[in-house]
Amino acid sequence: MILDSSNTTPGAPGNHDTPGPALRRRAAVCPYCGVGCRITADVVGERIVNITADKQAVPNYGMLCQKGATLKSPGIWDASGRLKYPMMRRRRDEPLRRATWDEVAEFIAERLHAIRAEHGRDACAFYGSGQLDTEASYVFNKLFKGSLGTNNMDTNSRLCMSSAVSGYIQSFGCDGPPTSYEDLFEAEVYLVAGANMAVNHPVLFNMMRKRMARRPHVKLIVLDPRRTQTAAAADIHVPLVPGSDVAFLHLISRRLLDRGRVDEAYIAAHTEGFDTYRDHLMSLDTAALLTECDMDEAVVDRVVEMLARPARLLSLYCQGFNQSVRGVDKNTALINLHLQLGEIGKPGAGPFSLTGQPNAMGGREVGYLCHQLPGYRFVTDDEHRAAVERHWRLAPGSISPAPGLSAVPMFESLSRSEVKAIWTACTNPVVSMPDTATTRAALQRAELVIHQDCYHPTETGRFADVLLPAAQWGEKTGTMTNSERLVSRSQKLFDAPGVAMPDWWIAARIGRAMGFDGFDYVTSEQVWDEYRQLTAGTLCDQSGITNARLASGPLRWPCPSEDHPGTVRRYDDGEFPTPTGRARFITATAAGADETPDDDYPMVLTTGRIAGQWHTRTRTGKVPELSREDPEPFVEMHPADAKALGLRDGHPVRIAGRRGAAIAKARITAGIRRGLVFATFHFGDGYAAGVNINDLTNPAFDPISKQPELKYCAVRLEPVPVSEAGDSDPVPAEATHDG
Ligand code: SF4
């Protein structure tokens, strides 16, 4: 469902052109996906009475999907489901009790200092989120990497797009997409790979569909093992075997090479490594590649035919590429194709990685992964550390030169009692990490668990020694960057309940309690000002994006001065920020997934999202309208697989893997490959015991990006006798996770 504000009529709800005195109109940014839709919220008192979007304004031109359109739903704001006051316990055998900010800040400061003194600075860790705004990520970065001196700071963005980060850096010398949404209106061929945009980036997909309807020459190719809603709209659906993306891209690139579809002039002027890449492609056995992809050669022929004629090619990709032990290879193989064809740096062309979370891009810019520093700097670079230390007024050597622990090793280290204390914020790793048994054991074993959230209870909050109440979207002012480098300010609509505070405020409050300098911020605008100045002269320069400019509207970086208009498209001059100024062809030679099916686990499980839910449902689970379509966990499977198991649609199934098992209802569809099953990761133990699909998923990760292989693990399916699952509901009885 797409809400299109251009369809509303004057006088109807959503068209308060002359708001009355009690009605306030505020500009905000949707807190869900990386499309970054801007929202107009009409507010009366502490209540949103209407949500629309400006049809003239970037990036969503009046459109919102069902998640954005239901942000006024009472369940989201109901105080009974909120964490309103700090809570703490001094000993694990005590119940959590309400505390004041002073008490809880003093306790955290005392415990972190003690753990640091006894076990060293790397005994503390922070695990955050691409849903934190830039101001919060910046202050946490300053607290952990600067003042505490540990780079053990990572976020759930490690799970969704760190392979895209590494891919861009390997190929272009710099993270961040070359493209913007304006390229959606210029492209002639869309290549969507590993992304179900119709579900996960629905507003962007709607823009593409509108363009394809108006311009029949514009075509869509979709690479996906499932016939998703996106694939169903494609001119060519390529039903890849999971894990064969690199083989397919090599096959296509080779076939195009054979046909002379190579932009020799672009390659000669702006790239390096082409000879090695071409030699590698020419050495490949195309028949073997076709076998690896397990598809009809006619499908390959059609894709080659479509790409063989000059046309502006825009590739859009997401977790299907990134969540893999070969995630970086998949990214660079696709970028190689663009370089080969010269389809980059011009309108409607380029490799465009989509972000899943609303501020995943902003988090990358602020450097919230364990090897990064603000402004696309790296902890391993002496000059980068020195520049950040100067800006933070820290003594030289305060920032460690060693990368910290990324997400999976961080929780593994905690489970071995090497890391002793963890602070989680704005994320629910007990549901979202791969191999959640390890995550639970890690939190159980930790000496100190601090969890910061706007909702309570959550699966992760149950392990906490300290709960810190955070203001949620609409209750704070903050800045986020969407998939296209567009930096937007989301305004506060009303106060948070109880004493909940913005995430940046909480980090600063603890920094002061620990006796550190540089945390005396009073407003989020002060934080932003300090951050934007630190980006001056960097590859993601946002120094020209002042608070005053953000109050008038969003801007795309690079934006290096206060009169700079922002940058729609990068690399249009063919200059790349590599030592030679050239983009690099990266030749990937490794192959395969981390684990393979066998007699015990003969099928492959892949995971993903559904349209109505967001991550672990802590917010969307409170909106009844969003649960109508898919109210409970399901597992998609091919009719032949269902028949072999004696399963009917809706029958409960136990999905068993090498690390755990989960129960879901069978959903039988011919739109999935035989031997492959699909389940969502939204449902955690708080919804019902034994339904968390991440109990099964594989924590093995890409050696470069450290992104785990959430999209591929070996499983077997077992029908569950209905009597075991309950008399009337085959899925275990619903618990009360969300109050
Ligand atoms: S497309 Fe994404 S950003 Fe836009 S309304 Fe939907 S969830 Fe929000």
Boltz pocket constraint, residues with backbone or C-beta under 6 A from the ligand:
constraints:
  - pocket:
      binder: B
      contacts: [[A, 30], [A, 31], [A, 32], [A, 33], [A, 34], [A, 35], [A, 36], [A, 37], [A, 60], [A, 63], [A, 64], [A, 65], [A, 66], [A, 67], [A, 68], [A, 69], [A, 200], [A, 201], [A, 202], [A, 203], [A, 204]]
      max_distance: 6.0
